[in-house]
Amino acid sequence: MTTTNQEKSQIIGTYRTHDKDTGSAEVQIALLTHRIKQLTEHFKMHKKDHHSRRGLLTLVGKRRGLLRYLKGCNPQAHADLLKKLDLRK
């Protein structure tokens, strides 16, 4: 259920802005999105896991804040990231 180092490295490699980038807003949003999708799948099987659901809501809130920050700093990168991650239709 956790993200392996290989998956994390692959996500960082896909969404980084330069060679040594591991913590930019784009990378953080991509990692949070991956974790949110994992938890969503978890809840399809474990409907009554309310403790993890609270963690999911925390992750969604963090991602929302980072998306708001990115939109203010770089609207074009925000739009590109939304399209890449397929977050909004």
PyMOL Python script that loads the backbone (N, CA, C, O; Angstrom):
from pymol import cmd

cmd.read_pdbstr("""\
ATOM      1  N   MET A   1       0.818  -1.188   0.000  1.00  0.00           N
ATOM      2  CA  MET A   1       0.000   0.000   0.000  1.00  0.00           C
ATOM      3  C   MET A   1       0.861   1.250   0.000  1.00  0.00           C
ATOM      4  O   MET A   1       0.417   2.301  -0.462  1.00  0.00           O
ATOM      5  N   THR A   2       2.060   1.161   0.499  1.00  0.00           N
ATOM      6  CA  THR A   2       2.924   2.330   0.489  1.00  0.00           C
ATOM      7  C   THR A   2       3.621   2.446  -0.857  1.00  0.00           C
ATOM      8  O   THR A   2       3.698   1.490  -1.628  1.00  0.00           O
ATOM      9  N   THR A   3       4.116   3.621  -1.110  1.00  0.00           N
ATOM     10  CA  THR A   3       4.821   3.879  -2.351  1.00  0.00           C
ATOM     11  C   THR A   3       6.256   3.391  -2.211  1.00  0.00           C
ATOM     12  O   THR A   3       6.953   3.769  -1.270  1.00  0.00           O
ATOM     13  N   THR A   4       6.698   2.557  -3.138  1.00  0.00           N
ATOM     14  CA  THR A   4       8.064   2.054  -3.081  1.00  0.00           C
ATOM     15  C   THR A   4       9.021   3.136  -3.568  1.00  0.00           C
ATOM     16  O   THR A   4       8.612   4.113  -4.196  1.00  0.00           O
ATOM     17  N   ASN A   5      10.300   2.942  -3.265  1.00  0.00           N
ATOM     18  CA  ASN A   5      11.304   3.911  -3.696  1.00  0.00           C
ATOM     19  C   ASN A   5      11.373   4.005  -5.211  1.00  0.00           C
ATOM     20  O   ASN A   5      11.605   5.083  -5.758  1.00  0.00           O
ATOM     21  N   GLN A   6      11.173   2.889  -5.888  1.00  0.00           N
ATOM     22  CA  GLN A   6      11.218   2.873  -7.343  1.00  0.00           C
ATOM     23  C   GLN A   6      10.058   3.690  -7.921  1.00  0.00           C
ATOM     24  O   GLN A   6      10.252   4.473  -8.852  1.00  0.00           O
ATOM     25  N   GLU A   7       8.859   3.509  -7.372  1.00  0.00           N
ATOM     26  CA  GLU A   7       7.705   4.290  -7.841  1.00  0.00           C
ATOM     27  C   GLU A   7       7.913   5.776  -7.575  1.00  0.00           C
ATOM     28  O   GLU A   7       7.606   6.617  -8.419  1.00  0.00           O
ATOM     29  N   LYS A   8       8.434   6.087  -6.403  1.00  0.00           N
ATOM     30  CA  LYS A   8       8.669   7.478  -6.038  1.00  0.00           C
ATOM     31  C   LYS A   8       9.708   8.111  -6.964  1.00  0.00           C
ATOM     32  O   LYS A   8       9.531   9.248  -7.402  1.00  0.00           O
ATOM     33  N   SER A   9      10.771   7.401  -7.260  1.00  0.00           N
ATOM     34  CA  SER A   9      11.802   7.913  -8.170  1.00  0.00           C
ATOM     35  C   SER A   9      11.238   8.143  -9.571  1.00  0.00           C
ATOM     36  O   SER A   9      11.590   9.116 -10.239  1.00  0.00           O
ATOM     37  N   GLN A  10      10.367   7.245 -10.004  1.00  0.00           N
ATOM     38  CA  GLN A  10       9.756   7.380 -11.320  1.00  0.00           C
ATOM     39  C   GLN A  10       8.852   8.615 -11.367  1.00  0.00           C
ATOM     40  O   GLN A  10       8.865   9.350 -12.354  1.00  0.00           O
ATOM     41  N   ILE A  11       8.081   8.845 -10.326  1.00  0.00           N
ATOM     42  CA  ILE A  11       7.201  10.016 -10.271  1.00  0.00           C
ATOM     43  C   ILE A  11       8.024  11.291 -10.238  1.00  0.00           C
ATOM     44  O   ILE A  11       7.709  12.253 -10.939  1.00  0.00           O
ATOM     45  N   ILE A  12       9.076  11.308  -9.428  1.00  0.00           N
ATOM     46  CA  ILE A  12       9.939  12.484  -9.352  1.00  0.00           C
ATOM     47  C   ILE A  12      10.581  12.751 -10.704  1.00  0.00           C
ATOM     48  O   ILE A  12      10.649  13.899 -11.142  1.00  0.00           O
ATOM     49  N   GLY A  13      11.051  11.705 -11.366  1.00  0.00           N
ATOM     50  CA  GLY A  13      11.666  11.862 -12.686  1.00  0.00           C
ATOM     51  C   GLY A  13      10.706  12.410 -13.725  1.00  0.00           C
ATOM     52  O   GLY A  13      11.116  13.149 -14.620  1.00  0.00           O
ATOM     53  N   THR A  14       9.447  12.059 -13.616  1.00  0.00           N
ATOM     54  CA  THR A  14       8.451  12.508 -14.592  1.00  0.00           C
ATOM     55  C   THR A  14       8.065  13.965 -14.395  1.00  0.00           C
ATOM     56  O   THR A  14       7.879  14.690 -15.372  1.00  0.00           O
ATOM     57  N   TYR A  15       7.943  14.405 -13.158  1.00  0.00           N
ATOM     58  CA  TYR A  15       7.366  15.727 -12.877  1.00  0.00           C
ATOM     59  C   TYR A  15       8.373  16.777 -12.422  1.00  0.00           C
ATOM     60  O   TYR A  15       7.973  17.899 -12.111  1.00  0.00           O
ATOM     61  N   ARG A  16       9.656  16.459 -12.373  1.00  0.00           N
ATOM     62  CA  ARG A  16      10.623  17.447 -11.914  1.00  0.00           C
ATOM     63  C   ARG A  16      10.838  18.541 -12.947  1.00  0.00           C
ATOM     64  O   ARG A  16      10.617  18.346 -14.142  1.00  0.00           O
ATOM     65  N   THR A  17      11.275  19.697 -12.457  1.00  0.00           N
ATOM     66  CA  THR A  17      11.465  20.848 -13.340  1.00  0.00           C
ATOM     67  C   THR A  17      12.902  20.990 -13.807  1.00  0.00           C
ATOM     68  O   THR A  17      13.153  21.593 -14.851  1.00  0.00           O
ATOM     69  N   HIS A  18      13.855  20.443 -13.051  1.00  0.00           N
ATOM     70  CA  HIS A  18      15.264  20.423 -13.465  1.00  0.00           C
ATOM     71  C   HIS A  18      15.918  19.170 -12.893  1.00  0.00           C
ATOM     72  O   HIS A  18      15.269  18.404 -12.181  1.00  0.00           O
ATOM     73  N   ASP A  19      17.193  18.956 -13.197  1.00  0.00           N
ATOM     74  CA  ASP A  19      17.848  17.683 -12.880  1.00  0.00           C
ATOM     75  C   ASP A  19      17.867  17.322 -11.400  1.00  0.00           C
ATOM     76  O   ASP A  19      17.682  16.156 -11.052  1.00  0.00           O
ATOM     77  N   LYS A  20      18.084  18.288 -10.531  1.00  0.00           N
ATOM     78  CA  LYS A  20      18.208  17.981  -9.110  1.00  0.00           C
ATOM     79  C   LYS A  20      16.945  18.314  -8.332  1.00  0.00           C
ATOM     80  O   LYS A  20      16.998  18.472  -7.112  1.00  0.00           O
ATOM     81  N   ASP A  21      15.832  18.421  -9.003  1.00  0.00           N
ATOM     82  CA  ASP A  21      14.571  18.805  -8.374  1.00  0.00           C
ATOM     83  C   ASP A  21      13.906  17.589  -7.737  1.00  0.00           C
ATOM     84  O   ASP A  21      13.590  16.614  -8.418  1.00  0.00           O
ATOM     85  N   THR A  22      13.699  17.658  -6.416  1.00  0.00           N
ATOM     86  CA  THR A  22      12.976  16.585  -5.735  1.00  0.00           C
ATOM     87  C   THR A  22      11.844  17.120  -4.867  1.00  0.00           C
ATOM     88  O   THR A  22      11.064  16.336  -4.327  1.00  0.00           O
ATOM     89  N   GLY A  23      11.738  18.441  -4.721  1.00  0.00           N
ATOM     90  CA  GLY A  23      10.752  18.965  -3.793  1.00  0.00           C
ATOM     91  C   GLY A  23       9.944  20.131  -4.302  1.00  0.00           C
ATOM     92  O   GLY A  23       9.337  20.846  -3.503  1.00  0.00           O
ATOM     93  N   SER A  24       9.913  20.349  -5.599  1.00  0.00           N
ATOM     94  CA  SER A  24       9.116  21.457  -6.116  1.00  0.00           C
ATOM     95  C   SER A  24       7.630  21.154  -5.941  1.00  0.00           C
ATOM     96  O   SER A  24       7.242  20.020  -5.660  1.00  0.00           O
ATOM     97  N   ALA A  25       6.827  22.167  -6.108  1.00  0.00           N
ATOM     98  CA  ALA A  25       5.385  21.997  -5.923  1.00  0.00           C
ATOM     99  C   ALA A  25       4.831  20.942  -6.877  1.00  0.00           C
ATOM    100  O   ALA A  25       3.961  20.158  -6.499  1.00  0.00           O
ATOM    101  N   GLU A  26       5.331  20.918  -8.109  1.00  0.00           N
ATOM    102  CA  GLU A  26       4.840  19.943  -9.085  1.00  0.00           C
ATOM    103  C   GLU A  26       5.102  18.518  -8.619  1.00  0.00           C
ATOM    104  O   GLU A  26       4.231  17.654  -8.719  1.00  0.00           O
ATOM    105  N   VAL A  27       6.310  18.276  -8.109  1.00  0.00           N
ATOM    106  CA  VAL A  27       6.667  16.936  -7.638  1.00  0.00           C
ATOM    107  C   VAL A  27       5.841  16.562  -6.416  1.00  0.00           C
ATOM    108  O   VAL A  27       5.350  15.437  -6.318  1.00  0.00           O
ATOM    109  N   GLN A  28       5.684  17.493  -5.487  1.00  0.00           N
ATOM    110  CA  GLN A  28       4.904  17.210  -4.287  1.00  0.00           C
ATOM    111  C   GLN A  28       3.455  16.891  -4.634  1.00  0.00           C
ATOM    112  O   GLN A  28       2.864  15.973  -4.066  1.00  0.00           O
ATOM    113  N   ILE A  29       2.885  17.646  -5.562  1.00  0.00           N
ATOM    114  CA  ILE A  29       1.498  17.413  -5.981  1.00  0.00           C
ATOM    115  C   ILE A  29       1.364  16.037  -6.632  1.00  0.00           C
ATOM    116  O   ILE A  29       0.395  15.321  -6.379  1.00  0.00           O
ATOM    117  N   ALA A  30       2.330  15.671  -7.465  1.00  0.00           N
ATOM    118  CA  ALA A  30       2.286  14.368  -8.131  1.00  0.00           C
ATOM    119  C   ALA A  30       2.382  13.230  -7.115  1.00  0.00           C
ATOM    120  O   ALA A  30       1.675  12.230  -7.237  1.00  0.00           O
ATOM    121  N   LEU A  31       3.252  13.376  -6.114  1.00  0.00           N
ATOM    122  CA  LEU A  31       3.384  12.335  -5.091  1.00  0.00           C
ATOM    123  C   LEU A  31       2.115  12.227  -4.251  1.00  0.00           C
ATOM    124  O   LEU A  31       1.666  11.124  -3.939  1.00  0.00           O
ATOM    125  N   LEU A  32       1.539  13.366  -3.885  1.00  0.00           N
ATOM    126  CA  LEU A  32       0.287  13.341  -3.120  1.00  0.00           C
ATOM    127  C   LEU A  32      -0.835  12.709  -3.936  1.00  0.00           C
ATOM    128  O   LEU A  32      -1.643  11.953  -3.397  1.00  0.00           O
ATOM    129  N   THR A  33      -0.889  13.012  -5.222  1.00  0.00           N
ATOM    130  CA  THR A  33      -1.925  12.447  -6.085  1.00  0.00           C
ATOM    131  C   THR A  33      -1.787  10.931  -6.156  1.00  0.00           C
ATOM    132  O   THR A  33      -2.785  10.212  -6.109  1.00  0.00           O
ATOM    133  N   HIS A  34      -0.560  10.447  -6.268  1.00  0.00           N
ATOM    134  CA  HIS A  34      -0.328   9.002  -6.305  1.00  0.00           C
ATOM    135  C   HIS A  34      -0.822   8.344  -5.011  1.00  0.00           C
ATOM    136  O   HIS A  34      -1.478   7.303  -5.050  1.00  0.00           O
ATOM    137  N   ARG A  35      -0.507   8.950  -3.878  1.00  0.00           N
ATOM    138  CA  ARG A  35      -0.927   8.416  -2.574  1.00  0.00           C
ATOM    139  C   ARG A  35      -2.446   8.471  -2.424  1.00  0.00           C
ATOM    140  O   ARG A  35      -3.050   7.547  -1.879  1.00  0.00           O
ATOM    141  N   ILE A  36      -3.066   9.554  -2.907  1.00  0.00           N
ATOM    142  CA  ILE A  36      -4.523   9.689  -2.831  1.00  0.00           C
ATOM    143  C   ILE A  36      -5.206   8.604  -3.663  1.00  0.00           C
ATOM    144  O   ILE A  36      -6.219   8.043  -3.246  1.00  0.00           O
ATOM    145  N   LYS A  37      -4.651   8.314  -4.832  1.00  0.00           N
ATOM    146  CA  LYS A  37      -5.229   7.258  -5.670  1.00  0.00           C
ATOM    147  C   LYS A  37      -5.098   5.893  -5.011  1.00  0.00           C
ATOM    148  O   LYS A  37      -5.998   5.060  -5.116  1.00  0.00           O
ATOM    149  N   GLN A  38      -3.965   5.661  -4.322  1.00  0.00           N
ATOM    150  CA  GLN A  38      -3.797   4.398  -3.601  1.00  0.00           C
ATOM    151  C   GLN A  38      -4.835   4.263  -2.487  1.00  0.00           C
ATOM    152  O   GLN A  38      -5.444   3.207  -2.318  1.00  0.00           O
ATOM    153  N   LEU A  39      -5.028   5.332  -1.739  1.00  0.00           N
ATOM    154  CA  LEU A  39      -5.996   5.283  -0.645  1.00  0.00           C
ATOM    155  C   LEU A  39      -7.419   5.127  -1.159  1.00  0.00           C
ATOM    156  O   LEU A  39      -8.236   4.457  -0.528  1.00  0.00           O
ATOM    157  N   THR A  40      -7.720   5.735  -2.289  1.00  0.00           N
ATOM    158  CA  THR A  40      -9.049   5.599  -2.877  1.00  0.00           C
ATOM    159  C   THR A  40      -9.325   4.140  -3.218  1.00  0.00           C
ATOM    160  O   THR A  40     -10.426   3.643  -2.981  1.00  0.00           O
ATOM    161  N   GLU A  41      -8.333   3.455  -3.773  1.00  0.00           N
ATOM    162  CA  GLU A  41      -8.484   2.032  -4.065  1.00  0.00           C
ATOM    163  C   GLU A  41      -8.644   1.228  -2.777  1.00  0.00           C
ATOM    164  O   GLU A  41      -9.414   0.268  -2.735  1.00  0.00           O
ATOM    165  N   HIS A  42      -7.926   1.614  -1.739  1.00  0.00           N
ATOM    166  CA  HIS A  42      -8.018   0.933  -0.447  1.00  0.00           C
ATOM    167  C   HIS A  42      -9.444   1.011   0.108  1.00  0.00           C
ATOM    168  O   HIS A  42      -9.945   0.046   0.683  1.00  0.00           O
ATOM    169  N   PHE A  43     -10.090   2.164  -0.070  1.00  0.00           N
ATOM    170  CA  PHE A  43     -11.430   2.352   0.488  1.00  0.00           C
ATOM    171  C   PHE A  43     -12.503   1.603  -0.280  1.00  0.00           C
ATOM    172  O   PHE A  43     -13.611   1.425   0.228  1.00  0.00           O
ATOM    173  N   LYS A  44     -12.204   1.165  -1.480  1.00  0.00           N
ATOM    174  CA  LYS A  44     -13.175   0.355  -2.205  1.00  0.00           C
ATOM    175  C   LYS A  44     -13.341  -1.003  -1.524  1.00  0.00           C
ATOM    176  O   LYS A  44     -14.417  -1.600  -1.577  1.00  0.00           O
ATOM    177  N   MET A  45     -12.281  -1.486  -0.887  1.00  0.00           N
ATOM    178  CA  MET A  45     -12.349  -2.759  -0.201  1.00  0.00           C
ATOM    179  C   MET A  45     -12.673  -2.588   1.288  1.00  0.00           C
ATOM    180  O   MET A  45     -13.394  -3.404   1.862  1.00  0.00           O
ATOM    181  N   HIS A  46     -12.149  -1.540   1.906  1.00  0.00           N
ATOM    182  CA  HIS A  46     -12.301  -1.318   3.342  1.00  0.00           C
ATOM    183  C   HIS A  46     -13.143  -0.068   3.577  1.00  0.00           C
ATOM    184  O   HIS A  46     -12.612   1.004   3.864  1.00  0.00           O
ATOM    185  N   LYS A  47     -14.431  -0.215   3.456  1.00  0.00           N
ATOM    186  CA  LYS A  47     -15.343   0.926   3.523  1.00  0.00           C
ATOM    187  C   LYS A  47     -15.413   1.579   4.900  1.00  0.00           C
ATOM    188  O   LYS A  47     -15.709   2.770   4.998  1.00  0.00           O
ATOM    189  N   LYS A  48     -15.148   0.827   5.958  1.00  0.00           N
ATOM    190  CA  LYS A  48     -15.307   1.358   7.312  1.00  0.00           C
ATOM    191  C   LYS A  48     -13.997   1.808   7.949  1.00  0.00           C
ATOM    192  O   LYS A  48     -13.938   1.987   9.165  1.00  0.00           O
ATOM    193  N   ASP A  49     -12.972   1.989   7.171  1.00  0.00           N
ATOM    194  CA  ASP A  49     -11.668   2.416   7.681  1.00  0.00           C
ATOM    195  C   ASP A  49     -11.653   3.939   7.813  1.00  0.00           C
ATOM    196  O   ASP A  49     -11.103   4.641   6.964  1.00  0.00           O
ATOM    197  N   HIS A  50     -12.257   4.434   8.874  1.00  0.00           N
ATOM    198  CA  HIS A  50     -12.426   5.874   9.047  1.00  0.00           C
ATOM    199  C   HIS A  50     -11.138   6.562   9.476  1.00  0.00           C
ATOM    200  O   HIS A  50     -10.968   7.752   9.211  1.00  0.00           O
ATOM    201  N   HIS A  51     -10.241   5.863  10.120  1.00  0.00           N
ATOM    202  CA  HIS A  51      -8.983   6.473  10.522  1.00  0.00           C
ATOM    203  C   HIS A  51      -8.141   6.834   9.293  1.00  0.00           C
ATOM    204  O   HIS A  51      -7.544   7.910   9.241  1.00  0.00           O
ATOM    205  N   SER A  52      -8.097   5.956   8.332  1.00  0.00           N
ATOM    206  CA  SER A  52      -7.356   6.249   7.107  1.00  0.00           C
ATOM    207  C   SER A  52      -8.076   7.301   6.272  1.00  0.00           C
ATOM    208  O   SER A  52      -7.439   8.055   5.536  1.00  0.00           O
ATOM    209  N   ARG A  53      -9.384   7.352   6.381  1.00  0.00           N
ATOM    210  CA  ARG A  53     -10.149   8.351   5.637  1.00  0.00           C
ATOM    211  C   ARG A  53      -9.775   9.767   6.092  1.00  0.00           C
ATOM    212  O   ARG A  53      -9.728  10.695   5.285  1.00  0.00           O
ATOM    213  N   ARG A  54      -9.513   9.918   7.384  1.00  0.00           N
ATOM    214  CA  ARG A  54      -9.085  11.216   7.897  1.00  0.00           C
ATOM    215  C   ARG A  54      -7.724  11.588   7.308  1.00  0.00           C
ATOM    216  O   ARG A  54      -7.489  12.749   6.974  1.00  0.00           O
ATOM    217  N   GLY A  55      -6.835  10.614   7.180  1.00  0.00           N
ATOM    218  CA  GLY A  55      -5.542  10.849   6.551  1.00  0.00           C
ATOM    219  C   GLY A  55      -5.697  11.237   5.096  1.00  0.00           C
ATOM    220  O   GLY A  55      -4.963  12.090   4.596  1.00  0.00           O
ATOM    221  N   LEU A  56      -6.650  10.615   4.410  1.00  0.00           N
ATOM    222  CA  LEU A  56      -6.920  10.959   3.021  1.00  0.00           C
ATOM    223  C   LEU A  56      -7.372  12.412   2.911  1.00  0.00           C
ATOM    224  O   LEU A  56      -6.924  13.137   2.022  1.00  0.00           O
ATOM    225  N   LEU A  57      -8.244  12.832   3.797  1.00  0.00           N
ATOM    226  CA  LEU A  57      -8.711  14.214   3.755  1.00  0.00           C
ATOM    227  C   LEU A  57      -7.568  15.196   4.015  1.00  0.00           C
ATOM    228  O   LEU A  57      -7.539  16.284   3.439  1.00  0.00           O
ATOM    229  N   THR A  58      -6.641  14.818   4.872  1.00  0.00           N
ATOM    230  CA  THR A  58      -5.464  15.647   5.120  1.00  0.00           C
ATOM    231  C   THR A  58      -4.613  15.769   3.862  1.00  0.00           C
ATOM    232  O   THR A  58      -4.152  16.860   3.527  1.00  0.00           O
ATOM    233  N   LEU A  59      -4.401  14.654   3.161  1.00  0.00           N
ATOM    234  CA  LEU A  59      -3.620  14.671   1.922  1.00  0.00           C
ATOM    235  C   LEU A  59      -4.295  15.526   0.855  1.00  0.00           C
ATOM    236  O   LEU A  59      -3.627  16.276   0.143  1.00  0.00           O
ATOM    237  N   VAL A  60      -5.607  15.415   0.746  1.00  0.00           N
ATOM    238  CA  VAL A  60      -6.345  16.212  -0.238  1.00  0.00           C
ATOM    239  C   VAL A  60      -6.205  17.698   0.077  1.00  0.00           C
ATOM    240  O   VAL A  60      -6.056  18.515  -0.831  1.00  0.00           O
ATOM    241  N   GLY A  61      -6.252  18.048   1.356  1.00  0.00           N
ATOM    242  CA  GLY A  61      -6.090  19.440   1.752  1.00  0.00           C
ATOM    243  C   GLY A  61      -4.699  19.970   1.440  1.00  0.00           C
ATOM    244  O   GLY A  61      -4.553  21.110   0.998  1.00  0.00           O
ATOM    245  N   LYS A  62      -3.679  19.153   1.668  1.00  0.00           N
ATOM    246  CA  LYS A  62      -2.307  19.558   1.344  1.00  0.00           C
ATOM    247  C   LYS A  62      -2.156  19.772  -0.155  1.00  0.00           C
ATOM    248  O   LYS A  62      -1.559  20.753  -0.597  1.00  0.00           O
ATOM    249  N   ARG A  63      -2.706  18.839  -0.932  1.00  0.00           N
ATOM    250  CA  ARG A  63      -2.598  18.961  -2.385  1.00  0.00           C
ATOM    251  C   ARG A  63      -3.323  20.202  -2.871  1.00  0.00           C
ATOM    252  O   ARG A  63      -2.843  20.897  -3.766  1.00  0.00           O
ATOM    253  N   ARG A  64      -4.472  20.481  -2.285  1.00  0.00           N
ATOM    254  CA  ARG A  64      -5.245  21.662  -2.679  1.00  0.00           C
ATOM    255  C   ARG A  64      -4.463  22.942  -2.412  1.00  0.00           C
ATOM    256  O   ARG A  64      -4.457  23.861  -3.232  1.00  0.00           O
ATOM    257  N   GLY A  65      -3.802  22.993  -1.253  1.00  0.00           N
ATOM    258  CA  GLY A  65      -2.993  24.161  -0.924  1.00  0.00           C
ATOM    259  C   GLY A  65      -1.821  24.335  -1.878  1.00  0.00           C
ATOM    260  O   GLY A  65      -1.518  25.451  -2.299  1.00  0.00           O
ATOM    261  N   LEU A  66      -1.164  23.232  -2.218  1.00  0.00           N
ATOM    262  CA  LEU A  66      -0.050  23.311  -3.158  1.00  0.00           C
ATOM    263  C   LEU A  66      -0.525  23.717  -4.551  1.00  0.00           C
ATOM    264  O   LEU A  66       0.159  24.469  -5.246  1.00  0.00           O
ATOM    265  N   LEU A  67      -1.689  23.225  -4.959  1.00  0.00           N
ATOM    266  CA  LEU A  67      -2.228  23.628  -6.268  1.00  0.00           C
ATOM    267  C   LEU A  67      -2.561  25.116  -6.287  1.00  0.00           C
ATOM    268  O   LEU A  67      -2.329  25.793  -7.288  1.00  0.00           O
ATOM    269  N   ARG A  68      -3.100  25.622  -5.189  1.00  0.00           N
ATOM    270  CA  ARG A  68      -3.407  27.052  -5.093  1.00  0.00           C
ATOM    271  C   ARG A  68      -2.117  27.880  -5.168  1.00  0.00           C
ATOM    272  O   ARG A  68      -2.073  28.909  -5.841  1.00  0.00           O
ATOM    273  N   TYR A  69      -1.077  27.423  -4.477  1.00  0.00           N
ATOM    274  CA  TYR A  69       0.219  28.111  -4.507  1.00  0.00           C
ATOM    275  C   TYR A  69       0.785  28.113  -5.922  1.00  0.00           C
ATOM    276  O   TYR A  69       1.252  29.147  -6.401  1.00  0.00           O
ATOM    277  N   LEU A  70       0.749  26.973  -6.591  1.00  0.00           N
ATOM    278  CA  LEU A  70       1.294  26.868  -7.938  1.00  0.00           C
ATOM    279  C   LEU A  70       0.519  27.741  -8.910  1.00  0.00           C
ATOM    280  O   LEU A  70       1.109  28.349  -9.803  1.00  0.00           O
ATOM    281  N   LYS A  71      -0.791  27.809  -8.746  1.00  0.00           N
ATOM    282  CA  LYS A  71      -1.609  28.644  -9.624  1.00  0.00           C
ATOM    283  C   LYS A  71      -1.246  30.117  -9.468  1.00  0.00           C
ATOM    284  O   LYS A  71      -1.250  30.863 -10.448  1.00  0.00           O
ATOM    285  N   GLY A  72      -0.932  30.541  -8.250  1.00  0.00           N
ATOM    286  CA  GLY A  72      -0.549  31.929  -8.017  1.00  0.00           C
ATOM    287  C   GLY A  72       0.830  32.254  -8.562  1.00  0.00           C
ATOM    288  O   GLY A  72       1.055  33.347  -9.082  1.00  0.00           O
ATOM    289  N   CYS A  73       1.755  31.306  -8.446  1.00  0.00           N
ATOM    290  CA  CYS A  73       3.130  31.538  -8.895  1.00  0.00           C
ATOM    291  C   CYS A  73       3.300  31.348 -10.394  1.00  0.00           C
ATOM    292  O   CYS A  73       3.947  32.154 -11.062  1.00  0.00           O
ATOM    293  N   ASN A  74       2.715  30.276 -10.916  1.00  0.00           N
ATOM    294  CA  ASN A  74       2.947  29.917 -12.314  1.00  0.00           C
ATOM    295  C   ASN A  74       1.677  29.279 -12.886  1.00  0.00           C
ATOM    296  O   ASN A  74       1.539  28.056 -12.869  1.00  0.00           O
ATOM    297  N   PRO A  75       0.749  30.099 -13.393  1.00  0.00           N
ATOM    298  CA  PRO A  75      -0.528  29.549 -13.882  1.00  0.00           C
ATOM    299  C   PRO A  75      -0.368  28.547 -15.030  1.00  0.00           C
ATOM    300  O   PRO A  75      -1.153  27.605 -15.145  1.00  0.00           O
ATOM    301  N   GLN A  76       0.639  28.745 -15.872  1.00  0.00           N
ATOM    302  CA  GLN A  76       0.831  27.828 -16.994  1.00  0.00           C
ATOM    303  C   GLN A  76       1.269  26.450 -16.496  1.00  0.00           C
ATOM    304  O   GLN A  76       0.780  25.430 -16.982  1.00  0.00           O
ATOM    305  N   ALA A  77       2.182  26.417 -15.538  1.00  0.00           N
ATOM    306  CA  ALA A  77       2.610  25.142 -14.965  1.00  0.00           C
ATOM    307  C   ALA A  77       1.443  24.461 -14.254  1.00  0.00           C
ATOM    308  O   ALA A  77       1.327  23.236 -14.286  1.00  0.00           O
ATOM    309  N   HIS A  78       0.580  25.247 -13.616  1.00  0.00           N
ATOM    310  CA  HIS A  78      -0.604  24.718 -12.943  1.00  0.00           C
ATOM    311  C   HIS A  78      -1.519  24.030 -13.951  1.00  0.00           C
ATOM    312  O   HIS A  78      -1.974  22.909 -13.720  1.00  0.00           O
ATOM    313  N   ALA A  79      -1.783  24.694 -15.054  1.00  0.00           N
ATOM    314  CA  ALA A  79      -2.661  24.122 -16.079  1.00  0.00           C
ATOM    315  C   ALA A  79      -2.052  22.859 -16.685  1.00  0.00           C
ATOM    316  O   ALA A  79      -2.752  21.873 -16.913  1.00  0.00           O
ATOM    317  N   ASP A  80      -0.743  22.896 -16.945  1.00  0.00           N
ATOM    318  CA  ASP A  80      -0.074  21.720 -17.511  1.00  0.00           C
ATOM    319  C   ASP A  80      -0.113  20.537 -16.554  1.00  0.00           C
ATOM    320  O   ASP A  80      -0.329  19.399 -16.972  1.00  0.00           O
ATOM    321  N   LEU A  81       0.096  20.807 -15.277  1.00  0.00           N
ATOM    322  CA  LEU A  81       0.099  19.739 -14.284  1.00  0.00           C
ATOM    323  C   LEU A  81      -1.289  19.118 -14.129  1.00  0.00           C
ATOM    324  O   LEU A  81      -1.417  17.900 -14.005  1.00  0.00           O
ATOM    325  N   LEU A  82      -2.316  19.947 -14.135  1.00  0.00           N
ATOM    326  CA  LEU A  82      -3.680  19.419 -14.047  1.00  0.00           C
ATOM    327  C   LEU A  82      -3.985  18.499 -15.224  1.00  0.00           C
ATOM    328  O   LEU A  82      -4.636  17.464 -15.073  1.00  0.00           O
ATOM    329  N   LYS A  83      -3.504  18.896 -16.393  1.00  0.00           N
ATOM    330  CA  LYS A  83      -3.740  18.071 -17.578  1.00  0.00           C
ATOM    331  C   LYS A  83      -2.957  16.761 -17.493  1.00  0.00           C
ATOM    332  O   LYS A  83      -3.485  15.701 -17.829  1.00  0.00           O
ATOM    333  N   LYS A  84      -1.691  16.829 -17.042  1.00  0.00           N
ATOM    334  CA  LYS A  84      -0.859  15.632 -16.922  1.00  0.00           C
ATOM    335  C   LYS A  84      -1.435  14.635 -15.915  1.00  0.00           C
ATOM    336  O   LYS A  84      -1.473  13.431 -16.167  1.00  0.00           O
ATOM    337  N   LEU A  85      -1.877  15.156 -14.778  1.00  0.00           N
ATOM    338  CA  LEU A  85      -2.385  14.293 -13.710  1.00  0.00           C
ATOM    339  C   LEU A  85      -3.846  13.918 -13.906  1.00  0.00           C
ATOM    340  O   LEU A  85      -4.371  13.065 -13.190  1.00  0.00           O
ATOM    341  N   ASP A  86      -4.498  14.543 -14.862  1.00  0.00           N
ATOM    342  CA  ASP A  86      -5.903  14.283 -15.164  1.00  0.00           C
ATOM    343  C   ASP A  86      -6.763  14.512 -13.914  1.00  0.00           C
ATOM    344  O   ASP A  86      -7.565  13.662 -13.528  1.00  0.00           O
ATOM    345  N   LEU A  87      -6.571  15.702 -13.284  1.00  0.00           N
ATOM    346  CA  LEU A  87      -7.318  16.020 -12.071  1.00  0.00           C
ATOM    347  C   LEU A  87      -8.653  16.657 -12.345  1.00  0.00           C
ATOM    348  O   LEU A  87      -9.637  16.351 -11.672  1.00  0.00           O
ATOM    349  N   ARG A  88      -8.707  17.536 -13.319  1.00  0.00           N
ATOM    350  CA  ARG A  88      -9.966  18.204 -13.620  1.00  0.00           C
ATOM    351  C   ARG A  88     -10.298  18.007 -15.080  1.00  0.00           C
ATOM    352  O   ARG A  88      -9.416  17.925 -15.935  1.00  0.00           O
ATOM    353  N   LYS A  89     -11.563  17.934 -15.343  1.00  0.00           N
ATOM    354  CA  LYS A  89     -12.013  17.668 -16.718  1.00  0.00           C
ATOM    355  C   LYS A  89     -12.139  18.955 -17.499  1.00  0.00           C
ATOM    356  O   LYS A  89     -12.505  18.931 -18.674  1.00  0.00           O
TER     357      LYS A  89
END
""", "prot")
cmd.dss("prot")
cmd.show_as("cartoon", "prot")
cmd.util.cbc("prot")
cmd.orient("prot")
